[in-house]
């Protein structure tokens, strides 16, 4: 279990989580995928998945975690309540082995810093399990200000934008990258992001 204890917040800080932790994804976590499969929660992903797609996603999380190709987690509060999900998995990005991350936070927990705190924990995990991969990447939709803000707050660098086919429709995403070989995620001067 990976854990972060939040510090004391200021008067202008959003409501904070006293304790956020990442628990490895398990067989019993499929209900969390169902809870996130609403039109509102998937608005930036071209809409909900079918039941078969949810079952396949759950099986993929378990399979890739078992083979070491991914590390998928449930975001929990101090009481063990599931607030969302986050993970990282092996990809090739700009012809280089990398990690990609993605996440969701349930509506009742949004706007409280949960995604940012979870991503901070995930970055620590990605550094510990990068297996020579330099970059952690994220691809939120350009029209998803919350997820783009989470990337920015966690030190990712905006590396570009592209459009791809996703769930049967075009989706334009921002390419964010974090250099896992540096403590602050920023590469040395003159070391370009590919």
ROROLUM-478074 format. One record per residue: residue number from 1; x, y negated, z negated of N, C-alpha, C, O, CB in turn. Coordinates in steps of 0.02 Angstrom, whole numbers, plus 50000, padded with zeros to 5 digits. Atoms other than C-alpha are relative to their C-alpha. Glycine has a CB too. Example, Ala and Ser with C-alpha at 12.3 -4.5 7.8 and 13.67 -1.06 7.14 Angstrom:
BEGIN
[rec 1,[50045,50059,50000],[50615,50225,49610],[50045,49940,50000],[50097,49941,49967],[49950,49999,49938]]
[rec 2,[49958,50059,50003],[50684,50053,49643],[49961,49945,49963],[49986,49890,49955],[50020,49977,50071]]
This chain:
BEGIN
[rec 1,[50043,50058,50000],[50000,50000,50000],[50045,49939,50000],[50093,49935,49962],[49952,50000,49939]]
[rec 2,[49963,50063,49995],[50066,49827,50047],[49956,49948,49966],[49896,49949,49975],[50017,49981,50074]]
[rec 3,[50041,50045,50040],[50012,49685,49935],[50030,49930,49998],[50091,49922,50000],[49993,50027,49929]]
[rec 4,[49978,50069,50011],[50020,49496,49919],[49957,49971,49946],[49896,49979,49946],[49996,49958,50066]]
[rec 5,[50037,50037,50051],[49971,49395,49767],[50005,49927,50019],[50060,49900,50026],[50029,50013,49928]]
[rec 6,[50000,50070,49980],[49919,49219,49815],[50021,49956,49941],[50008,49972,49883],[49930,49979,50025]]
[rec 7,[49980,50049,50051],[49992,49070,49721],[49940,49957,49982],[49884,49968,50006],[50058,49957,50025]]
[rec 8,[50052,50046,50021],[49893,48932,49640],[49984,49953,50057],[50029,49924,50087],[50021,49960,49936]]
[rec 9,[50020,50043,49945],[49793,48834,49769],[49988,49929,49977],[49975,49916,49918],[49938,50027,50032]]
[rec 10,[50013,50070,50014],[49773,48647,49780],[49927,49984,50008],[49888,50027,50028],[50042,49955,50045]]
[rec 11,[50070,50020,49998],[49612,48549,49774],[49971,50003,50070],[49911,50014,50078],[49992,49930,49973]]
[rec 12,[50025,50001,49931],[49600,48543,49964],[50008,50068,50035],[49989,50075,50093],[50037,49947,50040]]
[rec 13,[49990,49935,49970],[49646,48725,49993],[49932,50036,50009],[49886,50026,49969],[50047,50043,49957]]
[rec 14,[50062,49961,49993],[49511,48841,50062],[49996,50051,49943],[50046,50065,49910],[49998,50036,50069]]
[rec 15,[50005,49947,50050],[49443,48972,49943],[50053,50052,50015],[50062,50071,50073],[49929,50031,49998]]
[rec 16,[49944,49955,49989],[49586,49093,49919],[49985,50070,49973],[49942,50079,49930],[50064,49973,49968]]
[rec 17,[50005,49932,50024],[49603,49278,49893],[50054,50008,49946],[50112,49994,49958],[50009,50052,50058]]
[rec 18,[49951,49990,50054],[49686,49320,49727],[50047,50057,50016],[50104,50059,49993],[49964,50014,49934]]
[rec 19,[49960,49942,49986],[49749,49483,49797],[49976,50031,50066],[49919,50051,50072],[49997,50052,49942]]
[rec 20,[50015,49967,49935],[49755,49550,49976],[50050,50057,50007],[50109,50049,49991],[50005,49949,50061]]
[rec 21,[49954,49945,49987],[49827,49718,50019],[49980,50035,50064],[49923,50030,50088],[50001,50050,49940]]
[rec 22,[50011,49960,49941],[49844,49829,50171],[50003,50073,49980],[50052,50097,49952],[50052,49984,50056]]
[rec 23,[50004,49929,50014],[49789,50009,50152],[50001,50038,50066],[49965,50019,50112],[49935,50018,49959]]
[rec 24,[49998,49962,49937],[49832,50137,50287],[49930,50023,50022],[49889,50044,49981],[50046,50060,49993]]
[rec 25,[50063,49979,49970],[49687,50177,50404],[49989,50074,49985],[50036,50113,49987],[49999,49987,50077]]
[rec 26,[50014,49930,50016],[49599,50340,50359],[49939,50024,50039],[49904,49985,50072],[49989,50009,49925]]
[rec 27,[50057,49968,49966],[49470,50461,50428],[49933,49967,49981],[49888,49963,50023],[49997,50074,49983]]
[rec 28,[50064,50027,50024],[49333,50377,50325],[49988,49927,50020],[49937,49898,50001],[49997,50005,49925]]
[rec 29,[50006,50071,49985],[49361,50202,50398],[49962,49983,50064],[49960,49924,50084],[50068,49971,50005]]
[rec 30,[50036,50014,49938],[49256,50219,50556],[49942,49951,49988],[49925,49912,50033],[49972,50065,50029]]
[rec 31,[50055,50047,50014],[49114,50123,50471],[50022,49928,50006],[49981,49884,50022],[49972,50012,49930]]
[rec 32,[49975,50068,49993],[49224,49969,50471],[50000,49978,50074],[49986,49920,50089],[50072,49994,49972]]
[rec 33,[50004,50015,49929],[49234,49979,50661],[49928,49986,50021],[49915,49942,50062],[50030,50057,50042]]
[rec 34,[50070,50012,49986],[49045,49992,50669],[49979,49930,49975],[49943,49894,50010],[49956,50054,49968]]
[rec 35,[50019,50065,50028],[49026,49839,50556],[50027,49942,50041],[49997,49888,50043],[50026,49994,49928]]
[rec 36,[49969,50053,49960],[49140,49738,50670],[49975,49999,50072],[49993,49955,50110],[50075,50007,50000]]
[rec 37,[50022,49993,49930],[49051,49791,50830],[49934,49964,50013],[49886,49993,50037],[49993,50074,50018]]
[rec 38,[50060,50041,49989],[48924,49650,50837],[50015,49948,50054],[50073,49933,50067],[49977,49965,49934]]
[rec 39,[49987,50052,49950],[48900,49519,50973],[50040,49941,49972],[50084,49915,50006],[49934,49974,50027]]
[rec 40,[49963,50056,50029],[48963,49383,50855],[50073,50018,49988],[50117,49977,50001],[49967,49978,49933]]
[rec 41,[49931,49979,50016],[49118,49481,50802],[50041,50014,50063],[50102,50012,50060],[49999,50061,49955]]
[rec 42,[49963,49983,49939],[49163,49528,50981],[49992,49947,50054],[50007,49960,50113],[49976,50067,50026]]
[rec 43,[50012,50054,49952],[49120,49363,51065],[50063,49982,50039],[50059,49963,50097],[49973,49939,49965]]
[rec 44,[49937,50017,49967],[49305,49332,51105],[50033,50061,50032],[50091,50057,50054],[50048,49969,49950]]
[rec 45,[49974,49938,49971],[49327,49511,51169],[49953,50027,50054],[49954,50087,50068],[50010,50052,49945]]
[rec 46,[50047,49980,49948],[49193,49516,51304],[49945,50047,49975],[49918,50086,50014],[50037,50033,50057]]
[rec 47,[50058,49964,50026],[49063,49595,51189],[50016,50066,49966],[50073,50089,49967],[49954,50012,50055]]
[rec 48,[49992,49938,50039],[49034,49753,51087],[50021,50060,50042],[50013,50061,50103],[49935,50016,49965]]
[rec 49,[49982,49936,49970],[49099,49926,51124],[49940,50048,49995],[49895,50037,49955],[50062,50031,49966]]
[rec 50,[50050,49947,50006],[48989,50078,51155],[50017,50044,49941],[50072,50040,49913],[49995,50042,50066]]
[rec 51,[49987,49953,50055],[48972,50211,51021],[50059,50046,50017],[50102,50059,49975],[49937,50043,49985]]
[rec 52,[49944,49957,49979],[49090,50324,51121],[50066,49963,49995],[50117,49992,49975],[49989,50025,50071]]
[rec 53,[49938,50039,50004],[49219,50184,51130],[50022,49989,49927],[50082,49990,49913],[49990,49931,50034]]
[rec 54,[49983,50006,50072],[49210,50158,50941],[50030,50065,49975],[50082,50064,49940],[49938,49981,49959]]
[rec 55,[49974,49935,50021],[49235,50344,50911],[50070,50011,50027],[50114,50035,49992],[49952,50057,50023]]
[rec 56,[49934,49993,49970],[49382,50344,51032],[50051,49954,49967],[50108,49974,49956],[49997,49986,50076]]
[rec 57,[49955,50047,50033],[49459,50189,50950],[50022,50028,49932],[50081,50028,49915],[49966,49930,49991]]
[rec 58,[49985,49971,50066],[49448,50271,50779],[50049,50059,50008],[50098,50064,49971],[49935,50023,49965]]
[rec 59,[49956,49943,49988],[49527,50432,50846],[50069,49977,50022],[50119,50006,50001],[49969,50047,50053]]
[rec 60,[49936,50027,49977],[49663,50330,50932],[50040,49971,49942],[50100,49983,49937],[49988,49946,50053]]
[rec 61,[49966,50027,50059],[49704,50237,50770],[50032,50057,49960],[50090,50052,49940],[49951,49961,49955]]
[rec 62,[49974,49943,50039],[49724,50404,50680],[50056,50036,50037],[50107,50053,50007],[49943,50049,49984]]
[rec 63,[49950,49964,49959],[49820,50487,50822],[50065,49961,50005],[50119,49989,49993],[49972,50014,50070]]
[rec 64,[49939,50040,49991],[49943,50344,50852],[50036,49988,49934],[50097,49984,49932],[49983,49933,50032]]
[rec 65,[49969,50006,50066],[49972,50322,50666],[50037,50065,49983],[50093,50063,49958],[49947,49984,49945]]
[rec 66,[49969,49935,50014],[50009,50509,50650],[50064,50010,50040],[50112,50041,50015],[49951,50057,50015]]
[rec 67,[49941,49991,49958],[50135,50503,50794],[50053,49945,49988],[50108,49950,50016],[49980,50001,50073]]
[rec 68,[49953,50055,50013],[50219,50343,50730],[49999,49946,50053],[50040,49901,50051],[50068,50027,49995]]
[rec 69,[50005,50051,49947],[50166,50241,50883],[49961,49939,49978],[49960,49889,50014],[49969,50030,50062]]
[rec 70,[50039,50057,50027],[50056,50128,50777],[49999,50005,49924],[50011,50058,49895],[49927,49999,50029]]
[rec 71,[50012,50003,50073],[50027,50074,50598],[49937,49958,49992],[49938,49897,50000],[50062,49970,49960]]
[rec 72,[50064,50033,50005],[49845,50032,50569],[49979,49997,49927],[49992,50044,49888],[49946,50037,50042]]
[rec 73,[50016,50012,50070],[49777,49961,50407],[49929,49972,49992],[49901,49941,50037],[50050,49952,49969]]
[rec 74,[50061,50034,50023],[49618,49910,50317],[50024,49943,49955],[50067,49954,49912],[49950,50049,49962]]
[rec 75,[49985,50057,50044],[49630,49737,50238],[49951,50005,49942],[49890,50007,49952],[49993,49931,50038]]
[rec 76,[50042,49994,50060],[49565,49751,50059],[50013,49944,49951],[50067,49915,49950],[50012,50068,49966]]
[rec 77,[49990,50047,50055],[49537,49632,49915],[50019,50040,49938],[50027,50101,49941],[49936,49957,49987]]
[rec 78,[49978,49967,50062],[49586,49670,49735],[49952,50053,49974],[49972,50098,49937],[50012,49949,49947]]
[rec 79,[50049,49950,50022],[49425,49768,49707],[49996,50060,50048],[49959,50107,50035],[49931,49967,49995]]
[rec 80,[50001,49945,49952],[49459,49881,49857],[49946,49992,50053],[49933,50039,50090],[49990,50064,49965]]
[rec 81,[50051,50014,49949],[49324,49800,49965],[50035,49989,50068],[50082,49950,50072],[49957,49938,49981]]
[rec 82,[49972,50008,49933],[49362,49815,50151],[49979,49933,50029],[49920,49919,50037],[49977,50058,50047]]
[rec 83,[50013,50067,49973],[49378,49639,50223],[50010,49998,50075],[49986,49952,50109],[50045,49950,49967]]
[rec 84,[49986,49999,49928],[49438,49688,50397],[50053,50051,50015],[50065,50097,49975],[50023,49931,50024]]
[rec 85,[49949,49953,49978],[49574,49778,50491],[50055,49963,50036],[50044,49910,50066],[49969,50054,50046]]
[rec 86,[49942,50028,49965],[49747,49741,50559],[50048,50057,50014],[50047,50108,49978],[50035,49943,49959]]
[rec 87,[49951,49949,49986],[49885,49843,50637],[50051,49976,50051],[50046,49921,50078],[49966,50063,50025]]
[rec 88,[49953,50013,49945],[50033,49849,50755],[50015,50066,50035],[50013,50119,50005],[50066,49967,49974]]
[rec 89,[49989,49941,49960],[50074,49969,50895],[50052,49984,50053],[50066,49926,50069],[49934,50024,50033]]
[rec 90,[49947,50006,49950],[50209,50001,51025],[49971,49978,50067],[49920,50004,50089],[50037,50067,50007]]
[rec 91,[50018,50023,49933],[50196,49909,51190],[50064,49982,50038],[50118,49979,50008],[49952,49938,49997]]
[rec 92,[49947,50031,49960],[50306,49849,51332],[49975,49931,50017],[49921,49923,50047],[50018,50043,50064]]
[rec 93,[50019,50069,49987],[50300,49660,51343],[50057,49967,50038],[50114,49964,50014],[49985,49961,49934]]
[rec 94,[49951,50032,49958],[50391,49570,51483],[50062,50044,50009],[50119,50022,50003],[50021,49931,49971]]
[rec 95,[49949,49948,49986],[50490,49729,51521],[50045,50016,49941],[50101,50039,49950],[50042,49977,50058]]
[rec 96,[49962,49986,50061],[50549,49746,51341],[49955,50036,49950],[49897,50018,49941],[50029,49934,49970]]
[rec 97,[50038,49966,50053],[50494,49867,51205],[49984,49950,49945],[50028,49912,49922],[50041,50061,49971]]
[rec 98,[50023,50049,50050],[50392,49767,51079],[49946,50032,49959],[49927,50090,49969],[49975,49934,50034]]
[rec 99,[50059,49981,50039],[50253,49780,50952],[49945,49950,50016],[49959,49891,50030],[50015,50002,49923]]
[rec 100,[50058,50044,49992],[50079,49708,50975],[49958,50006,49937],[49953,50060,49908],[49959,50017,50064]]
[rec 101,[50045,49999,50057],[49961,49660,50835],[49932,49975,50020],[49924,49937,50068],[50028,49959,49942]]
[rec 102,[50068,50025,49993],[49775,49631,50825],[49965,50010,49934],[49986,50050,49892],[49963,50037,50057]]
[rec 103,[50035,49998,50064],[49651,49605,50684],[49929,49977,50008],[49910,49948,50059],[50037,49957,49948]]
[rec 104,[50066,50031,50008],[49475,49565,50633],[49986,49994,49926],[50010,50033,49885],[49944,50041,50036]]
[rec 105,[50022,50012,50069],[49399,49497,50473],[49925,49996,50001],[49896,49960,50042],[50033,49935,49969]]
[rec 106,[50073,50000,50004],[49218,49528,50425],[49974,49929,49988],[50008,49890,49954],[49975,50047,49945]]
[rec 107,[50025,50068,50005],[49109,49371,50436],[49998,49971,49929],[50014,49912,49919],[49931,49997,50029]]
[rec 108,[50006,50025,50069],[49081,49357,50248],[50068,49983,49969],[50071,49952,49916],[49964,50050,49957]]
[rec 109,[49933,50014,50027],[49271,49348,50222],[50039,49952,50044],[50097,49936,50028],[50039,50065,49994]]
[rec 110,[49966,50047,49956],[49314,49229,50364],[50005,49931,49967],[49965,49913,49925],[49964,49995,50067]]
[rec 111,[49991,50067,50024],[49379,49054,50329],[50031,49996,49930],[50030,49943,49899],[49936,49964,49999]]
[rec 112,[49971,49998,50068],[49466,49107,50167],[50074,50017,50001],[50104,50029,49949],[49963,50052,49958]]
[rec 113,[49929,49984,49995],[49642,49140,50232],[50016,50074,50002],[50075,50093,49997],[50035,49969,49944]]
[rec 114,[49989,49928,50001],[49618,49328,50239],[50043,50022,50059],[50092,50059,50050],[49933,50037,50002]]
[rec 115,[49961,49979,49941],[49684,49349,50418],[50072,49977,49995],[50117,50015,50012],[49967,49974,50064]]
[rec 116,[49931,50025,50006],[49836,49239,50386],[50040,50039,49948],[50098,50056,49960],[50000,49926,49981]]
[rec 117,[49965,49961,50052],[49880,49331,50225],[50014,50071,50024],[50068,50098,50011],[49958,50001,49935]]
[rec 118,[49990,49932,49975],[49855,49500,50308],[50054,50002,50053],[50095,50048,50054],[49934,50027,50029]]
[rec 119,[49948,50001,49949],[49963,49450,50456],[50069,49990,49969],[50118,50019,49992],[49986,49944,50051]]
[rec 120,[49936,50008,50035],[50101,49392,50337],[50024,50067,49974],[50084,50083,49979],[49993,49949,49942]]
[rec 121,[49981,49933,50024],[50099,49565,50259],[50019,50046,50058],[50066,50085,50053],[49942,50031,49960]]
[rec 122,[49986,49957,49943],[50094,49649,50428],[50068,49984,50030],[50103,50029,50053],[49945,49992,50053]]
[rec 123,[49934,50019,49974],[50247,49550,50485],[50055,50034,49960],[50103,50059,49988],[50008,49923,49998]]
[rec 124,[49951,49965,50043],[50343,49621,50336],[50003,50074,50021],[50058,50102,50027],[49981,49994,49925]]
[rec 125,[50002,49930,49981],[50286,49796,50386],[50031,50010,50069],[50068,50058,50080],[49928,50025,50000]]
[rec 126,[49972,49994,49932],[50331,49767,50570],[50076,49994,49998],[50111,50029,50034],[49970,49946,50046]]
[rec 127,[49927,50006,50006],[50506,49710,50521],[50031,50065,49973],[50084,50086,49995],[50019,49941,49953]]
[rec 128,[49975,49938,50030],[50528,49868,50417],[49994,50060,50047],[50029,50110,50038],[49963,50014,49936]]
[rec 129,[50013,49943,49955],[50464,49981,50558],[50007,49982,50074],[49972,50010,50116],[49930,50028,49987]]
[rec 130,[49996,50025,49931],[50518,49891,50717],[50037,50047,50047],[50029,50042,50107],[50032,49932,50001]]
[rec 131,[49964,49951,49960],[50634,50031,50777],[50034,49968,50060],[50029,49993,50116],[49952,50055,50024]]
[rec 132,[49963,50034,49947],[50741,49911,50877],[49960,49951,50041],[49988,49916,50083],[50029,50050,50045]]
[rec 133,[50041,50048,49962],[50596,49810,50945],[50011,49930,49971],[50011,49921,49910],[49925,50020,49997]]
[rec 134,[49986,50069,50021],[50630,49623,50939],[49938,49960,49985],[49936,49922,49937],[50041,49965,50052]]
[rec 135,[50058,50045,50005],[50458,49546,50960],[49937,50035,49976],[49922,50092,49993],[49987,49969,50067]]
[rec 136,[50069,49983,50017],[50289,49561,50878],[49958,49951,50040],[49967,49891,50035],[49985,49995,49921]]
[rec 137,[50041,50042,49957],[50159,49496,51001],[49927,50003,49980],[49905,50050,49947],[50008,50023,50073]]
[rec 138,[50073,50002,50011],[49977,49445,50989],[49969,49964,50059],[50000,49920,50089],[49983,49963,49933]]
[rec 139,[50033,50026,49940],[49852,49403,51126],[49928,49979,49987],[49882,50008,50016],[50002,50053,50054]]
[rec 140,[50069,50023,50011],[49700,49309,51059],[49974,49962,50061],[50013,49929,50097],[49996,49956,49937]]
[rec 141,[50031,50038,49947],[49578,49236,51184],[50014,49925,49992],[50017,49900,49937],[49926,50013,50003]]
[rec 142,[49986,50072,50003],[49614,49055,51229],[49943,49962,49966],[49954,49907,49940],[50012,49972,50070]]
[rec 143,[50057,50034,50031],[49440,49011,51165],[49987,50025,49929],[49931,50019,49904],[49938,50011,50043]]
[rec 144,[50006,49975,50069],[49472,49089,50993],[50047,49959,49956],[50102,49982,49940],[50018,50077,49997]]
[rec 145,[49956,50043,50039],[49541,48945,50889],[50022,50030,49934],[50078,50017,49912],[49967,49934,49987]]
[rec 146,[49982,49971,50065],[49539,49043,50726],[50060,50047,50007],[50109,50041,49970],[49941,50038,49970]]
[rec 147,[49945,49952,49992],[49652,49185,50788],[50063,49966,50026],[50118,49985,50007],[49979,50056,50046]]
[rec 148,[49942,50037,49977],[49766,49065,50881],[50032,49963,49942],[50094,49958,49938],[49982,49952,50056]]
[rec 149,[49974,50034,50059],[49784,48966,50719],[50036,50047,49953],[50086,50029,49923],[49943,49966,49963]]
[rec 150,[49967,49950,50041],[49828,49125,50624],[50070,50014,50027],[50118,50019,49989],[49958,50066,49997]]
[rec 151,[49934,49989,49970],[49970,49156,50747],[50047,49941,49985],[50103,49951,49963],[49994,50010,50077]]
[rec 152,[49959,50061,50011],[50033,48977,50734],[50023,49995,49927],[50081,49982,49913],[49960,49937,50020]]
[rec 153,[49983,50005,50071],[50027,48977,50543],[50050,50052,49977],[50086,50042,49928],[49937,50006,49958]]
[rec 154,[49953,49947,50019],[50128,49137,50537],[50065,49998,50040],[50103,50046,50040],[49967,50067,50009]]
[rec 155,[49935,50010,49968],[50271,49069,50644],[50007,50028,50070],[50062,50028,50097],[50051,50030,49959]]
[rec 156,[49997,49977,49931],[50227,49143,50814],[50011,49941,50046],[49990,49885,50031],[49936,50039,50019]]
[rec 157,[49988,50050,49948],[50284,49046,50968],[49954,50015,50059],[49949,50072,50080],[50076,50000,50022]]
[rec 158,[50043,49991,49941],[50162,49018,51112],[50045,50008,50061],[50082,49963,50079],[49951,49939,50009]]
[rec 159,[49955,49983,49945],[50249,49102,51259],[49966,49996,50068],[50000,50001,50119],[50027,50069,49990]]
[rec 160,[50035,50003,49936],[50115,49086,51393],[49927,50017,49994],[49900,50026,49939],[50033,50046,50050]]
[rec 161,[50071,49983,49995],[49938,49123,51449],[49992,50044,50061],[50026,50033,50111],[49956,49935,50004]]
[rec 162,[50015,49960,49941],[49870,49255,51566],[49928,50024,49996],[49897,50023,49943],[50048,50059,50007]]
[rec 163,[50068,49974,49994],[49704,49327,51625],[50005,50074,50019],[50044,50093,50063],[49958,49960,50052]]
[rec 164,[50001,49929,49987],[49668,49513,51623],[49928,50026,50000],[49883,49992,49975],[50043,50039,49949]]
[rec 165,[50065,49967,50004],[49522,49631,51646],[49997,50035,49932],[50040,50075,49915],[49989,50051,50058]]
[rec 166,[50008,49970,50066],[49459,49680,51473],[49927,50014,49989],[49885,49969,49991],[50028,49953,49944]]
[rec 167,[50069,49978,50010],[49301,49779,51440],[49955,49979,50058],[49898,49957,50048],[49972,49973,49934]]
[rec 168,[50040,50011,49941],[49242,49753,51617],[49991,49928,50022],[49950,49914,50066],[49935,50028,49990]]
[rec 169,[50005,50070,49980],[49264,49564,51629],[50068,49967,49990],[50111,49993,49955],[49945,49962,49959]]
[rec 170,[49937,50036,50009],[49404,49437,51642],[50004,49969,49931],[49954,49944,49904],[50007,49945,50054]]
[rec 171,[49987,50030,50065],[49480,49378,51479],[50067,49963,50005],[50118,49993,50021],[50001,50054,49943]]
[rec 172,[49938,50039,50000],[49608,49237,51470],[50025,49995,49928],[49989,49975,49883],[49988,49929,50030]]
[rec 173,[49971,49996,50066],[49725,49256,51323],[50064,49958,49996],[50097,49945,50046],[50016,50073,49981]]
[rec 174,[49935,50030,50013],[49870,49163,51245],[50048,50055,49981],[50029,50103,49946],[49995,49946,49943]]
[rec 175,[49947,49954,50019],[50033,49258,51229],[50040,49969,49943],[50073,49918,49953],[50047,50017,50061]]
[rec 176,[49962,50023,50057],[50108,49234,51057],[50054,50051,49985],[50042,50111,49992],[49953,49989,49937]]
[rec 177,[49945,49954,50017],[50276,49308,51005],[50035,49976,49938],[50046,49916,49927],[50049,50006,50059]]
[rec 178,[49961,50013,50060],[50369,49319,50841],[50063,50042,50003],[50059,50103,50013],[49958,50016,49935]]
[rec 179,[49936,49965,49999],[50553,49365,50837],[50010,50034,49932],[50021,50001,49882],[50060,49951,50016]]
[rec 180,[49995,49962,50062],[50565,49503,50706],[50072,50005,49975],[50083,50027,49918],[49973,50069,50011]]
[rec 181,[49930,49996,50021],[50756,49491,50700],[50021,49939,49961],[50078,49937,49935],[50044,50009,50061]]
[rec 182,[49984,50059,50039],[50750,49321,50616],[49952,49995,49942],[49896,50021,49945],[49997,49936,50044]]
[rec 183,[50043,50005,50059],[50679,49279,50446],[49939,49957,50011],[49884,49972,49987],[50039,49973,49941]]
[rec 184,[50057,50046,49989],[50569,49135,50506],[49964,50012,50065],[49917,49976,50082],[50024,49929,49997]]
[rec 185,[50034,49983,49937],[50521,49215,50672],[50023,49960,50059],[50003,49975,50116],[49929,49991,49992]]
[rec 186,[49977,50042,49946],[50608,49081,50775],[50069,50023,50021],[50114,50032,49979],[50002,49925,49979]]
[rec 187,[49936,49978,49974],[50751,49136,50887],[50051,49944,49995],[50034,49886,49990],[49994,50024,50073]]
[rec 188,[49947,50049,50001],[50919,49050,50883],[49995,49956,50061],[49970,49978,50113],[50069,50034,49997]]
[rec 189,[50000,50043,49941],[50938,48899,50999],[50036,50035,50057],[50089,50065,50048],[50033,49932,49984]]
[rec 190,[49971,49969,49941],[50974,48961,51174],[49982,50073,50009],[50001,50103,50058],[50074,49994,49997]]
[rec 191,[50022,49931,49994],[50896,49131,51142],[49927,49999,50022],[49882,49992,49981],[50008,50039,49933]]
[rec 192,[50069,50009,49976],[50742,49127,51254],[49954,50058,49982],[49975,50115,49975],[50001,49991,50075]]
[rec 193,[50052,49949,50003],[50581,49218,51227],[49993,50025,50071],[49986,49985,50117],[49932,49972,49970]]
[rec 194,[50003,49974,49931],[50572,49335,51378],[49939,49975,50038],[49930,49992,50096],[50000,50076,50001]]
